[in-house]
Amino acid sequence: FFETIGRPDAIQFLREGFSMLPEQPSSAVPVMLNVLVVSLVAFTLAFFMTCLVQVIVNSTAIIKRFNRRLPVRVRGLLGPPMLILLLGVPIFGGLLVVIGCWALILSRCVRSCRWLGFSAGALALAWWFCVPVLQAGGGQSREPINRTLENVRNQSYGEFDETIIMAGLQTRNVDPLVAFTLGLQYLRGGKVDMAEKIFAKVRHAQDVARAEVFRQASLINLGVIEYQRSNLEEALRLFKAAETQGAKGYELYHNMAVVYLAQVDTVKHREYYDKAREYAHELEGSVDESTVLTVNVPLSEYYYRFLKPVAGRSPEQAAKDKAAEMQLFESLMLGGSPTVLFIWALVLIGLGAVNFRSIGASRYLLADGAQSPSLAWALVPGGYFGAGRHPGTCIIVLGIFMLVVMLAMGEPNIHYEVVAGELPLQEILFFVAAGIVILQGGLSLIVAAAANSAKRRAHKSRA
């Protein structure tokens, strides 16, 4: 790719393509969802590996802390087996269970890990929130009607798209965005009477989310229809009604200026023309100042669709989607469900918060004497920090490294239609991963040198 068109042109080509991606939710949302799930997996594994390293490195401190709770006579006999049982049993509960249990144990025994319990709860809460979003977004991404809605928005549609929209209306119980899009398509295609009926129906919709957005846009488009019929007073009334209900923007004020110009009211024309100029940055391209403009709902409404499950699903498909969601919850923890995961997250956050507030030095006196890790750990991304007293840095460095590597290996499989040609993302990301290894290695050496210098100064001061 770079060799074909040249590196400078390729970089510019990629930059322009990515800048267009937010305007196409059907392309942008799958990318964002895939990156989200890969990020969650990467940082969950990074959290697990950091806890594992901390448990191994601080095993002596944990045993001492644990033995303090046992009678002196049985410490040597029962202490190690019970601790092994305490650390090993959570493994059978799933990844989030073992992370939570180990994080709580470490937060009670190791000063540098005192916040791990709270963070493990935040991680579980992130999974609880994101799983339904991933399921809803994934279902919507497979719906061809979403691409059709964007085509109408971008004014690149045909008869096939209209067929999809009509089918969508029959199966989605008058989805306001689908109905509004069909009305917009009719209006732009000259089918004014049919467009008027649809906009009138959408205008009076009350039982839909964010109904005011569709109401305002429908009023403006109804005003456009009346202007095309030369009913200037009715057009102006509809535009003012939209303004009264909170609508604003270039199209509204431009249309009102056009109507006042047709009425030869130059004062009002100039007033609303100046208002429209304040929103000129919203305009793409140039417009005829003597022509009224149709208006669409904000782009955010197209993204909002991806947060909702697909409407009009058959009972079989709904059951299949629910089973897939529950399977994902169960893969995170034994007996997983949204309720169980939410309760587990709150337990971890609560215990972690209580533990974080009680950070007296005496509590960690037996458990804060870990030796500085070997510099060999610096060869592993985040390893020196994970084996030392910076587990948070380890989670961040290792999580970012694993995220970049997973993306470089083809996760997610990005379906990108804004620009032609195959994007060399894998090559770029492998270079980024190599850079992370080098940078964290250098940072590890700097931290190690600073720690050794501090130890020498402390030794000289005691001498």
C-alpha positions in Angstrom: 0.0 0.0 0.0 2.7 2.5 1.0 5.0 1.4 -1.8 2.2 1.6 -4.4 1.1 5.3 -3.9 4.0 6.6 -1.9 4.3 7.0 1.9 3.2 10.7 2.1 0.2 10.2 -0.1 -0.7 7.0 1.7 -0.6 8.7 5.1 -2.8 11.5 3.8 -5.1 9.0 2.3 -5.5 7.1 5.5 -6.0 10.3 7.5 -8.8 11.4 5.2 -10.4 8.0 5.3 -10.4 7.8 9.1 -11.8 11.3 9.3 -14.8 10.1 7.3 -15.4 7.1 9.5 -17.5 8.8 12.2 -20.0 9.9 9.5 -20.8 6.2 8.8 -22.1 4.5 12.0 -22.5 1.2 10.2 -18.7 1.1 9.7 -17.7 3.0 12.8 -19.7 1.1 15.3 -18.4 -2.4 14.5 -14.9 -1.1 14.7 -15.6 0.6 18.1 -17.3 -2.5 19.5 -14.5 -4.8 18.4 -11.9 -2.5 19.9 -13.9 -2.2 23.1 -14.2 -6.0 23.6 -10.5 -6.5 22.7 -9.6 -3.7 25.2 -11.6 -5.4 27.9 -10.0 -8.8 27.2 -6.5 -7.3 27.1 -6.8 -5.4 30.3 -8.6 -8.3 32.1 -5.7 -10.6 31.1 -3.2 -7.9 32.1 -4.9 -7.6 35.5 -4.9 -11.4 36.0 -1.2 -11.7 35.1 -0.3 -8.8 37.4 -2.1 -10.4 40.3 -0.5 -13.7 39.6 3.0 -12.2 39.6 2.3 -10.2 42.8 1.0 -13.4 44.5 4.2 -15.2 43.6 6.6 -12.4 44.4 4.9 -11.6 47.7 4.0 -15.1 48.7 6.2 -14.9 51.9 4.5 -11.7 53.0 1.0 -13.2 52.3 1.8 -16.3 54.3 3.0 -14.2 57.3 -0.1 -12.1 57.1 -2.3 -15.2 56.9 -0.5 -17.0 59.7 -1.1 -14.1 62.1 -4.8 -15.1 62.1 -4.1 -18.7 63.1 -3.1 -20.1 66.5 0.6 -20.5 66.9 0.4 -24.3 67.4 -1.1 -24.9 64.0 0.5 -22.2 61.8 3.1 -24.5 60.3 0.6 -27.3 59.7 -2.5 -25.6 58.5 -1.2 -22.2 57.3 0.3 -23.2 53.8 -2.5 -25.7 52.8 -5.3 -23.2 53.8 -3.6 -20.4 51.9 -3.1 -22.6 48.8 -6.8 -23.5 49.1 -7.8 -19.9 49.4 -5.8 -18.9 46.4 -6.6 -22.0 44.3 -10.4 -22.4 44.8 -11.3 -19.1 43.1 -9.7 -20.4 39.9 -12.7 -22.7 39.4 -15.1 -19.7 39.6 -13.9 -18.0 36.5 -11.6 -15.2 35.5 -13.4 -12.3 37.2 -13.8 -14.4 40.4 -10.1 -15.3 40.7 -9.1 -11.7 39.8 -11.4 -10.3 42.5 -10.3 -12.8 45.2 -6.6 -12.4 44.5 -6.9 -8.6 44.3 -8.7 -8.5 47.7 -6.0 -10.8 49.3 -3.2 -8.6 47.9 -4.9 -5.4 49.0 -4.9 -6.7 52.5 -1.3 -7.9 52.5 0.7 -5.7 50.2 0.8 -1.9 50.6 1.4 -1.2 46.9 -1.7 -3.3 46.0 -4.1 -1.7 48.4 -6.3 -0.4 45.6 -6.5 -3.6 43.6 -9.7 -4.8 45.2 -11.5 -1.6 44.2 -10.1 -1.8 40.7 -11.1 -5.4 40.3 -14.7 -4.3 41.1 -14.5 -1.5 38.5 -13.3 -4.0 35.9 -16.3 -6.4 36.7 -18.7 -3.4 36.5 -17.2 -2.5 33.1 -17.9 -6.0 31.8 -21.5 -5.9 33.3 -22.2 -2.6 31.5 -20.5 -3.5 28.2 -21.8 -7.0 27.5 -25.4 -5.8 26.7 -24.0 -3.0 24.6 -21.8 -5.4 22.7 -24.8 -7.7 22.1 -27.1 -4.9 21.0 -24.5 -3.3 18.8 -23.5 -6.6 17.2 -27.1 -7.3 16.4 -27.6 -3.9 14.9 -24.4 -4.1 12.9 -25.8 -7.1 11.0 -29.0 -5.3 10.1 -28.9 -4.0 6.4 -31.4 -1.3 7.2 -28.8 0.7 9.1 -26.6 1.0 6.1 -29.7 2.1 4.1 -30.6 4.8 6.6 -27.1 6.2 6.2 -27.4 6.1 2.4 -30.5 8.2 2.6 -28.8 10.6 5.0 -25.9 10.9 2.6 -28.3 11.1 -0.4 -27.0 8.0 -2.1 -29.9 5.6 -2.3 -32.0 3.8 -4.9 -35.1 1.6 -5.2 -33.5 -1.2 -3.3 -33.0 1.0 -0.3 -36.6 2.0 -0.3 -37.7 -1.6 -0.4 -35.6 -2.3 2.7 -37.1 0.7 4.5 -40.6 -0.3 3.7 -39.9 -3.8 5.0 -38.4 -2.2 8.1 -41.5 -0.2 8.8 -43.6 -3.4 8.7 -41.4 -5.2 11.2 -40.4 -2.5 13.5 -43.7 -1.1 14.6 -43.1 2.4 13.2 -39.5 3.0 14.3 -39.3 6.8 14.3 -35.9 6.9 12.6 -37.0 4.5 9.9 -40.3 6.4 9.3 -38.6 9.7 9.3 -36.0 8.5 6.8 -38.7 7.2 4.4 -40.4 10.6 4.6 -37.1 12.3 3.9 -36.6 10.1 0.9 -40.1 10.8 -0.4 -39.6 14.5 0.1 -36.3 14.6 -1.8 -37.8 12.4 -4.5 -40.8 14.8 -5.1 -43.5 12.6 -3.4 -44.6 15.5 -1.3 -48.0 14.1 -0.2 -46.6 10.8 1.0 -43.8 12.6 2.8 -46.3 14.9 4.5 -48.3 12.0 5.9 -45.2 10.4 7.3 -43.8 13.6 8.9 -47.2 14.3 10.4 -47.3 10.9 12.0 -43.7 11.2 13.3 -44.4 14.7 14.6 -47.1 13.4 16.9 -45.1 10.4 18.2 -45.0 10.6 22.0 -44.0 7.1 23.1 -40.6 7.0 21.6 -37.2 7.9 23.1 -35.9 11.3 22.3 -39.3 12.2 20.6 -38.5 15.9 20.6 -35.7 15.5 18.1 -38.0 13.8 15.5 -40.7 16.3 16.3 -38.5 19.3 15.6 -37.1 17.9 12.4 -40.5 16.8 11.2 -41.9 20.4 11.8 -39.1 21.9 9.7 -39.6 19.5 6.8 -43.4 20.1 6.9 -42.6 23.7 6.6 -40.5 23.0 3.6 -43.5 21.2 2.0 -45.7 24.2 2.7 -43.2 26.5 1.2 -43.0 24.4 -2.0 -46.8 24.7 -2.1 -46.4 28.5 -1.8 -48.2 28.5 1.6 -45.7 31.0 3.1 -47.7 31.8 6.2 -48.2 28.1 7.1 -44.5 27.4 6.3 -43.5 30.2 8.6 -45.8 29.0 11.4 -44.3 25.5 11.2 -40.8 26.9 11.3 -41.6 29.0 14.3 -43.3 26.0 16.0 -40.0 24.1 15.6 -38.0 27.0 17.0 -40.4 27.2 20.0 -39.9 23.5 20.7 -36.1 24.1 20.9 -35.0 23.6 17.3 -32.1 25.7 16.0 -29.4 25.4 13.4 -28.5 26.6 10.0 -31.3 24.9 8.1 -34.1 26.3 10.3 -32.8 29.9 10.3 -31.9 29.8 6.6 -35.5 28.6 5.7 -37.1 31.3 7.8 -34.9 33.9 6.1 -36.0 32.6 2.7 -39.7 32.8 3.7 -39.3 36.4 4.9 -37.5 37.2 1.7 -40.4 35.8 -0.3 -42.7 38.0 1.8 -40.5 41.0 1.0 -39.8 41.5 4.7 -36.1 42.6 4.4 -35.7 43.3 8.1 -36.7 39.8 9.3 -34.8 38.3 6.3 -31.6 40.0 7.5 -32.2 39.0 11.1 -32.6 35.3 10.4 -29.9 35.3 7.7 -27.5 36.6 10.3 -28.7 33.9 12.7 -28.1 31.3 10.1 -24.5 32.5 9.5 -23.8 31.8 13.2 -24.4 28.1 12.3 -22.6 28.1 9.0 -19.9 25.8 10.3 -22.5 23.0 10.4 -23.0 23.4 6.6 -21.3 21.0 4.2 -20.7 22.6 0.8 -22.6 25.6 -0.6 -26.3 26.2 -0.8 -28.7 28.3 -2.9 -29.7 31.2 -0.6 -33.1 31.4 -2.2 -34.0 27.7 -1.7 -35.3 26.1 1.5 -33.4 23.1 2.9 -34.7 19.8 4.2 -33.3 18.8 7.6 -32.3 15.4 9.0 -32.1 14.3 12.6 -28.6 14.5 14.3 -26.0 11.9 13.5 -26.2 10.9 17.2 -29.6 9.3 16.5 -28.0 6.9 14.1 -25.5 5.9 16.8 -28.2 5.7 19.4 -29.9 2.9 17.4 -26.8 0.7 18.0 -27.4 0.8 21.8 -30.9 -0.8 21.4 -31.6 -4.4 20.7 -32.9 -5.1 17.2 -36.7 -4.6 17.2 -39.1 -6.9 15.5 -37.0 -10.1 16.2 -38.7 -13.4 16.1 -39.0 -15.2 19.4 -36.4 -17.8 18.2 -33.9 -15.1 17.3 -34.5 -13.2 20.6 -33.9 -16.4 22.5 -30.7 -17.1 20.5 -29.4 -13.6 21.2 -30.2 -14.0 24.9 -28.4 -17.3 25.1 -25.3 -15.8 23.5 -25.4 -13.0 26.0 -25.7 -15.4 29.0 -22.9 -17.6 27.5 -20.6 -14.5 27.6 -21.5 -13.8 31.2 -20.9 -17.4 32.1 -17.5 -17.3 30.5 -16.5 -14.5 32.8 -17.6 -16.2 36.1 -19.2 -19.4 37.2 -23.0 -19.0 37.3 -22.6 -15.7 35.6 -25.6 -13.5 34.9 -26.1 -9.8 34.8 -27.4 -9.8 38.4 -24.6 -12.0 39.7 -21.9 -10.1 38.0 -23.4 -6.7 39.2 -23.5 -8.0 42.8 -20.0 -9.3 42.6 -18.7 -5.9 41.2 -20.4 -4.1 44.1 -18.9 -6.4 46.7 -15.4 -5.9 45.3 -15.9 -2.1 45.1 -17.3 -2.0 48.6 -14.6 -4.1 50.2 -11.9 -2.4 48.1 -13.1 1.0 49.1 -13.2 0.1 52.8 -9.8 -1.5 52.6 -8.3 1.5 50.8 -9.4 3.8 53.5 -7.6 1.8 56.2 -4.0 2.1 55.1 -2.2 2.2 58.4 1.5 1.4 58.2 1.2 -1.2 61.0 -1.2 -3.3 58.8 1.5 -3.7 56.1 4.5 -3.9 58.4 5.1 -7.6 57.7 4.2 -7.4 54.1 6.1 -4.5 52.6 9.6 -5.8 52.5 9.7 -7.2 49.1 13.1 -7.0 47.4 13.7 -5.1 44.2 12.9 -7.3 41.3 15.5 -8.6 38.9 16.2 -6.5 35.9 15.4 -9.6 33.8 11.7 -8.6 34.4 12.4 -5.6 32.2 12.4 -7.8 29.2 8.7 -8.5 29.7 6.2 -5.7 29.0 5.3 -4.3 32.4 7.2 -7.1 34.1 9.6 -5.1 36.2 6.6 -3.0 37.6 4.5 -6.1 38.1 7.2 -7.9 40.1 7.9 -4.7 42.1 5.8 -2.1 43.8 4.1 -0.6 40.8 1.3 -3.1 39.8 -0.9 -0.3 38.4 1.9 0.6 35.9 2.2 -3.0 35.0 -1.5 -3.3 34.3 -1.5 -0.2 32.1 1.7 -1.1 30.2 0.8 -4.8 29.7 -2.8 -4.0 28.9 -1.8 -1.6 26.1 0.8 -4.0 24.8 -1.6 -6.9 24.6 -4.3 -4.6 23.0 -1.9 -3.5 20.3 -0.7 -7.0 19.7 -4.2 -8.4 19.5 -5.2 -5.7 17.0 -2.0 -6.3 15.0 -2.9 -10.0 14.8 -6.2 -9.2 13.2 -8.6 -8.6 16.1 -10.8 -7.0 15.3 -11.3 -7.9 11.7 -12.1 -4.4 10.6 -14.6 -4.0 7.7 -13.7 -0.6 6.4 -15.6 0.7 3.4 -14.8 4.4 3.5 -11.6 4.2 1.4 -10.5 1.7 -1.2 -7.7 -0.6 -0.6 -6.4 -2.7 2.3 -5.3 -0.6 5.2 -1.8 -1.6 6.5 -3.0 -1.5 10.2 -1.2 -4.7 11.2 2.2 -3.5 10.0 1.8 -0.2 11.8 0.6 -1.8 15.1 3.4 -4.3 15.2 5.8 -1.4 15.1 3.8 0.2 17.9 4.1 -3.0 19.9 7.8 -3.1 19.4 8.0 0.5 20.5 6.1 -0.2 23.7 8.6 -3.0 24.6 11.5 -0.7 24.0 10.0 2.2 25.9 8.9 0.2 28.9 12.3 -1.5 29.1 14.0 1.8 29.2 11.6 3.1 31.8 12.2 0.0 33.9 15.9 0.7 33.8 15.3 4.3 34.9 13.1 3.2 37.8 15.5 0.6 38.8 18.4 3.1 38.8 16.4 5.6 40.8 15.5 2.9 43.4 19.1 1.7 43.7 20.3 5.3 44.1 17.7 5.9 46.9 18.8 2.7 48.7 22.5 3.8 48.6 21.6 7.2 50.0 19.5 5.6 52.7 22.4 3.2 53.5 24.9 6.0 53.7 22.7 8.1 56.0 22.3 5.1 58.4 26.1 4.6 58.4 
